């Protein structure tokens, strides 16, 4: 895979946690950690888009909230 160099700004607490993950061996480098996080976010977005296509649209927020409660999941963050 060919990589391209980019510059990003991160909140200090996020950067600190990412650096700690690298220091603990959870990721090889900060770049690898960020790339993995972005890939996970993009994969989730693709999966949700496919689910919406299969369901004919996004379920109503009330239904999503009910399912989260039933499964004991935390409330969805505000968009």
Secondary structure by P-SEA (a helix, b strand, c coil): cbbbbbbbbbcaaaaaaaaaaaaacccccaaaaaaaaaaaaaaaaaaaaaaaaaacccccaaaaaaaaaaacccccccc
